[in-house]
Amino acid sequence: MASAAASAPPTPARLKRVVAASLIGTTIEWYDFFLYGSAAALVFNKLFFPDSDPLVGTLLSFLTYAVGFAARPLGALVFGHYGDRVGRKKLLVLSLLLMGGATFAIGLLPTHATVGTAAPVLLTSLRLVQGFALGGEWGGAVLLVSEHGDARRRGFWASWPQTGAPAGQLLATGVLSLLTAVLSDDAFGSWGWRIPFLLSGVLVTVGLWIRLSVDESPVFQRALARAEARRTAGDAGDAGAEKLPLVSVLRHHWRDVLIAMGARMAENISYYVITAFILVYATTSAGVSKQTALNAVLIASAVHFAVIPAWGALSDRVGRRPVYLFGAVGIGLWMFPFFSLVDTGGFGSLILAVTVGLVLHGAMYAPQAAFFAEMFATRMRYSGASIGAQFASVAAGAPAPLIATALLADYDSSTPIALYVIAAAVLTVVAVAAAKETRRRDLADVESPAGVEPAGAEAADA
């Protein structure tokens, strides 16, 4: 009876509240993270690395940007460990506090002109905190929704926290675009750039209020209760929550971790080339103004936000793998047309290039939440999903703007950058093709490694 009740979906009102809490929280977290990336492309080279050549200064500012990614695996390990032991909700509150606090502090930082080399050191330290917090945020947010919903529409509901990325990008780019439109370059470089960072304090207050109102994942609570019951009954092999979820993940789910990492390559690299590096490429090589480039990303991010739930719903009908593969193949094929359109310097061409790129990216990003959640057992799911997603970011999203900028500096051509993204797409196609379809797995039934791949799982998807 308990099992039947466990599988019953929550009321629509409760599920929508959970989705809203995850979406608003991830939007704020991604706003903070993307705000840094946009600022790194636009002003940090002058404010924190003023003695460098402009392109070298941009490389250095993107290097501090990449440092945030380096901290994400550590965040995944720490948050995953405690998220699998004490629950998803508490860790999500902590991640929001850390991210918001670091972003607010960046808005108060002295620049190189005031404190010299201490300025980039302080900037890098706060970027590390941002990366640590985001490394723990993603897994918890998508699991909280995935574990509240039912298998039939899990792809759709779990895709909503994924829209936090374009929503955060939309918010960050929108604020920067507004400020660059109403302020002179001198005013923006002097004090205007601080406003969006300080705004994070208000957003975090709202996010915390909403996030604290939701319940813990029922799937996690039931898994923990069953494990405790077995322990009380004298099963020495089961001692409640996983003591070392990381060890269990690497022992039982190493293949799934590798698949998740491979699946992230094209998704992560293409996203940061399309949204962060494009601000450098369009303004330095295509002769597009800073305001025009920001507006193009702004419009494309709005479309990206709209299509992600649609891709998630499609993955519920045809499977996670077909949708993901379509996005990976599509993004690889789009790279040469993408740069050709940007090179024209036209606003309409720039919008088309970025929009199509983000629509194809959405085909990978939308099913990713449910796909990764369905790969792992409940008592190690936070660790498994987070490790697979965030360890890949070190090799993918972290160096993507840096590599793209270096390739541009060395070759003065977009061709090597397009080939770089295409190579990532090939890796992703191989990884996803090697994965098993997961869309009909009942997360409530996946309690142990032996239950991760039930005998009828593949037949059910046929």
C-alpha positions in Angstrom: 0.0 0.0 0.0 2.8 2.4 0.9 4.4 1.7 -2.5 1.2 2.6 -4.3 0.8 5.8 -2.4 4.4 6.6 -3.0 3.9 6.5 -6.7 0.8 8.7 -6.6 1.5 12.1 -8.2 1.2 15.2 -6.0 -1.7 17.5 -6.3 -1.4 20.0 -9.2 -1.1 22.9 -6.9 1.7 21.3 -4.9 3.6 20.3 -8.0 3.3 23.8 -9.4 4.6 25.3 -6.2 7.6 23.0 -6.3 8.3 23.8 -9.9 8.0 27.5 -9.2 10.4 27.3 -6.3 12.9 25.4 -8.3 12.5 27.7 -11.4 12.8 31.0 -9.4 15.8 29.7 -7.5 17.6 28.5 -10.6 16.8 31.7 -12.4 18.5 33.7 -9.6 21.5 31.4 -9.5 22.0 31.5 -13.3 21.4 35.3 -13.3 24.3 35.6 -10.9 26.5 33.3 -12.9 25.7 34.7 -16.3 26.0 38.3 -15.1 29.6 37.6 -14.4 30.2 36.1 -17.8 28.6 39.1 -19.6 30.6 41.5 -17.4 33.8 39.6 -18.1 33.2 40.1 -21.8 32.3 43.8 -21.5 34.1 45.6 -18.7 36.1 43.3 -16.4 39.1 43.4 -18.7 39.4 47.2 -18.2 38.4 47.3 -14.5 40.5 44.4 -13.2 43.2 43.9 -15.9 43.9 47.4 -17.2 47.6 46.9 -18.0 46.9 44.2 -20.6 46.3 44.3 -24.3 42.5 44.5 -24.8 42.2 40.9 -26.2 44.6 39.6 -23.5 42.6 41.4 -20.9 39.5 39.7 -22.2 41.3 36.4 -22.0 42.3 37.1 -18.4 38.8 38.1 -17.4 37.4 34.9 -19.1 40.0 33.0 -17.1 38.5 34.2 -13.8 35.1 33.3 -15.4 36.5 29.7 -15.9 37.6 29.5 -12.3 33.9 29.4 -11.3 33.5 26.2 -13.3 36.6 24.7 -11.6 34.7 25.0 -8.3 31.5 23.4 -9.6 32.7 19.8 -9.2 33.6 20.5 -5.6 30.1 21.9 -5.1 28.7 18.8 -6.7 30.6 16.5 -4.4 29.8 18.4 -1.2 26.1 19.2 -2.0 25.6 15.8 -3.5 26.9 14.0 -0.4 24.7 15.9 2.0 21.8 16.1 -0.4 21.7 12.3 -0.5 22.0 12.1 3.3 19.8 15.0 4.7 17.6 15.9 1.7 17.4 18.2 -1.3 15.6 21.2 0.2 18.1 22.3 2.9 21.0 22.2 0.4 19.1 24.3 -2.1 18.5 27.0 0.5 22.2 27.0 1.2 23.3 27.2 -2.4 21.0 30.2 -3.0 22.5 32.0 0.0 26.1 31.4 -1.1 25.5 32.4 -4.7 23.5 35.5 -3.9 26.0 36.6 -1.2 29.0 36.2 -3.5 27.3 38.1 -6.3 26.3 41.0 -4.1 29.9 41.2 -2.8 31.2 41.5 -6.4 29.1 44.6 -6.7 31.0 46.1 -3.8 34.5 45.2 -5.0 37.2 47.8 -5.4 38.8 47.8 -8.8 42.4 47.6 -9.9 42.6 51.4 -9.9 41.9 51.4 -6.2 43.7 48.4 -4.7 45.9 47.1 -7.5 46.5 43.4 -7.8 44.3 42.6 -4.8 41.2 43.4 -7.0 41.5 40.4 -9.4 42.4 38.2 -6.4 39.2 39.2 -4.6 37.2 38.8 -7.8 38.5 35.3 -8.4 37.8 34.3 -4.8 34.1 35.4 -5.1 33.9 33.6 -8.4 35.0 30.4 -6.7 32.1 30.8 -4.2 29.7 31.3 -7.1 30.9 28.1 -8.9 30.8 26.1 -5.7 27.2 27.1 -5.1 26.1 26.5 -8.6 27.7 23.1 -8.6 25.3 22.1 -5.9 22.3 24.0 -7.1 21.5 22.2 -10.4 21.2 18.7 -9.1 19.0 19.6 -6.2 16.7 21.8 -8.2 16.0 19.3 -11.0 15.7 16.4 -8.5 13.2 18.2 -6.3 10.9 18.5 -9.3 11.7 15.1 -10.8 11.0 13.3 -7.6 7.7 15.1 -7.0 6.2 14.4 -10.4 5.2 11.2 -12.2 7.0 9.4 -15.0 4.3 10.2 -17.6 5.2 14.0 -17.7 8.5 14.0 -15.9 10.4 15.4 -18.9 8.0 18.4 -19.1 8.0 19.3 -15.4 11.7 18.7 -14.9 12.5 20.9 -17.9 11.1 24.0 -16.1 14.1 24.3 -13.7 16.2 24.1 -16.9 14.4 27.3 -18.1 16.1 29.0 -15.2 19.2 29.2 -17.4 17.7 31.2 -20.2 15.6 33.1 -17.7 18.7 34.0 -15.8 20.5 34.9 -19.1 17.5 37.0 -20.1 17.5 38.8 -16.8 21.2 39.4 -16.7 21.5 40.4 -20.3 18.3 42.6 -20.1 19.7 44.5 -17.1 23.0 45.0 -18.7 21.4 46.0 -22.0 19.2 48.6 -20.3 22.2 50.1 -18.4 24.4 50.3 -21.5 21.5 52.0 -23.3 20.8 54.7 -20.7 24.4 55.2 -19.4 27.4 56.5 -21.1 30.4 54.1 -21.5 32.2 56.1 -18.8 29.3 56.0 -16.4 28.8 52.3 -17.0 32.5 51.5 -16.5 32.7 53.7 -13.4 29.7 52.6 -11.4 26.9 51.3 -13.6 28.2 47.8 -13.8 27.7 47.4 -10.1 24.0 47.8 -10.2 23.1 44.3 -11.5 25.3 42.6 -9.0 23.8 44.5 -6.1 20.3 43.7 -7.4 21.1 40.1 -6.6 20.5 40.8 -2.9 16.8 41.6 -3.6 16.3 38.6 -5.9 17.8 36.2 -3.3 15.4 37.4 -0.6 12.5 36.7 -2.9 13.9 33.3 -3.9 14.5 32.2 -0.3 10.9 33.1 0.7 9.6 30.9 -2.1 12.1 28.0 -1.7 11.5 27.7 2.0 7.7 27.1 1.4 8.1 23.8 -0.4 8.3 20.3 1.0 11.2 17.9 0.8 11.2 15.3 -2.0 8.7 12.6 -1.2 10.7 10.0 -3.1 13.8 10.8 -1.0 11.8 10.7 2.2 10.3 7.3 1.4 13.7 5.9 0.4 15.2 7.1 3.7 12.3 5.8 5.7 12.5 2.3 4.1 16.3 2.2 4.7 15.8 3.2 8.3 13.1 0.5 8.7 15.5 -2.1 7.3 18.2 -1.0 9.6 15.9 -1.1 12.7 14.8 -4.6 11.6 18.4 -5.7 11.9 19.7 -5.6 8.3 23.4 -4.8 8.9 23.9 -4.1 5.2 21.6 -1.1 5.3 22.2 1.8 7.7 19.7 4.5 6.6 21.1 7.1 4.3 24.1 6.4 2.2 27.2 7.1 4.3 29.3 7.7 1.2 27.1 8.4 -1.8 30.1 9.2 -4.0 31.6 5.7 -3.4 28.3 4.1 -4.3 27.9 6.2 -7.4 31.4 5.3 -8.7 30.9 1.6 -7.8 27.4 1.1 -9.3 26.9 4.0 -11.7 30.3 4.8 -13.2 29.0 4.1 -16.8 26.1 6.5 -16.2 28.5 9.2 -14.9 30.6 8.9 -18.1 27.5 9.0 -20.3 26.3 12.1 -18.5 29.6 13.8 -18.9 29.7 13.0 -22.6 26.2 14.2 -23.0 27.1 17.6 -21.5 30.0 18.3 -23.9 28.1 19.7 -26.9 25.3 21.2 -24.7 27.8 23.1 -22.4 30.3 24.2 -25.0 27.8 25.4 -27.6 25.9 27.4 -25.0 28.8 29.5 -23.8 30.1 30.0 -27.3 26.7 31.2 -28.4 25.9 33.4 -25.4 29.2 34.5 -23.9 31.9 34.4 -26.6 29.6 35.9 -29.1 29.8 39.2 -27.2 33.5 39.2 -27.9 33.4 37.9 -31.5 30.5 40.1 -32.7 32.1 43.3 -31.3 35.7 42.6 -32.3 35.4 40.7 -35.6 32.0 41.5 -37.0 32.0 45.2 -36.2 28.7 44.9 -34.2 28.1 47.3 -31.3 28.0 46.1 -27.8 24.4 47.1 -27.5 23.4 45.2 -30.7 25.1 42.0 -29.5 23.4 42.1 -26.1 20.0 42.7 -27.7 20.4 39.7 -30.0 21.3 37.5 -27.0 18.3 39.0 -25.1 15.8 38.1 -27.9 17.2 34.7 -28.5 17.2 33.9 -24.7 13.4 34.7 -24.7 12.9 32.1 -27.5 15.1 29.6 -25.7 13.0 30.0 -22.5 9.8 29.2 -24.5 11.1 26.2 -26.3 12.6 24.3 -23.4 9.3 23.0 -21.9 8.2 22.0 -25.5 11.3 19.9 -25.9 10.8 18.4 -22.5 7.2 17.5 -23.3 8.4 15.9 -26.6 10.9 13.8 -24.7 8.0 12.4 -22.7 6.4 11.2 -26.0 9.4 10.0 -28.0 12.1 9.5 -25.4 15.0 11.4 -24.0 17.6 10.0 -26.4 16.0 11.0 -29.7 15.4 14.6 -28.6 18.9 14.9 -27.2 20.5 13.4 -30.3 18.6 15.8 -32.5 20.0 18.8 -30.6 23.5 17.5 -30.7 23.5 16.8 -34.4 21.7 20.0 -35.1 24.2 22.2 -33.2 27.1 20.6 -35.0 25.6 21.3 -38.4 24.6 24.9 -37.4 28.1 26.1 -36.4 29.3 27.2 -39.8 26.0 28.9 -40.8 26.1 30.5 -37.3 29.4 32.3 -37.8 28.5 33.2 -41.4 25.4 35.0 -40.3 27.2 36.8 -37.5 29.9 37.9 -39.9 27.4 39.8 -42.0 27.1 42.3 -39.1 23.3 42.6 -39.6 21.1 42.7 -36.6 18.5 40.3 -38.1 21.2 37.9 -39.1 22.7 38.0 -35.6 19.3 37.3 -34.0 18.7 34.3 -36.4 22.2 32.9 -35.7 21.8 33.0 -31.9 18.2 32.0 -31.8 18.5 28.9 -33.9 21.6 27.9 -32.0 19.7 28.2 -28.7 16.7 26.4 -30.0 19.0 23.4 -30.9 20.7 23.7 -27.6 17.3 23.5 -25.9 16.8 20.1 -27.5 19.7 18.8 -25.4 19.1 20.9 -22.3 15.4 20.3 -21.8 15.5 16.4 -21.5 18.7 16.5 -19.6 17.2 17.0 -16.1 14.9 14.0 -16.3 17.4 11.9 -18.3 20.2 12.3 -15.7 17.8 11.9 -12.7 16.5 8.6 -14.2 20.0 7.2 -14.5 20.7 6.9 -10.7 19.2 5.3 -7.6 17.4 7.5 -5.2 19.9 7.3 -2.3 22.8 8.4 -4.6 20.9 10.4 -7.2 21.9 13.9 -6.0 25.6 12.8 -6.1 25.3 11.0 -9.4 23.4 13.6 -11.4 25.6 16.4 -9.9 28.9 14.7 -10.5 28.0 13.7 -14.1 26.8 17.3 -14.9 29.4 19.4 -13.1 32.6 17.4 -13.7 31.9 17.8 -17.4 31.6 21.5 -17.0 35.3 21.7 -16.2 36.3 20.4 -19.6 33.3 21.9 -21.4 31.8 25.2 -20.4 34.7 26.4 -18.3 37.3 26.8 -21.0 34.8 27.3 -23.9 34.9 31.1 -24.1 38.7 31.0 -23.2 39.5 28.5 -26.0 37.3 30.3 -28.5 38.9 33.6 -27.7 42.4 32.1 -28.0 41.5 30.5 -31.3 40.3 33.8 -32.6 43.4 35.5 -31.5 45.7 32.9 -33.1 43.8 32.3 -36.4 41.7 35.4 -36.8 39.0 33.1 -38.2 35.8 31.5 -36.9 36.6 28.2 -38.7 38.6 26.7 -35.8 35.9 27.7 -33.3 33.2 26.0 -35.4 35.3 22.8 -35.6 35.8 22.9 -31.8 32.0 22.9 -31.3 31.5 20.2 -33.9 34.0 18.0 -32.2 32.1 18.4 -28.9 28.9 17.5 -30.8 30.4 14.2 -32.0 31.4 13.3 -28.4 27.9 14.0 -27.3 26.3 11.9 -30.0 28.5 8.9 -29.1 27.7 9.2 -25.4 23.9 9.6 -25.8 23.8 6.8 -28.4 25.5 4.5 -25.8 22.9 5.3 -23.2 19.7 3.4 -22.5 16.3 5.0 -22.8 15.0 6.1 -19.3 11.8 7.9 -19.8 9.5 5.3 -18.2 11.4 4.6 -15.1 9.6 5.0 -11.9 12.0 6.9 -9.6 10.2 5.6 -6.5 11.1 2.0 -7.6 14.8 2.8 -8.1 16.1 2.3 -4.6 19.2 0.2 -5.2 21.7 -0.4 -7.9 20.0 -3.7 -8.7 16.8 -1.8 -9.4 18.3 0.8 -11.6 17.7 -1.2 -14.7 14.6 -3.3 -14.2 14.2 -6.2 -16.5 11.2 -4.7 -18.3 12.5 -1.2 -18.7 13.6 -1.4 -22.2 10.6 -3.4 -23.3 8.3 -0.8 -21.8 9.9 1.8 -24.0 9.8 -0.3 -27.2 
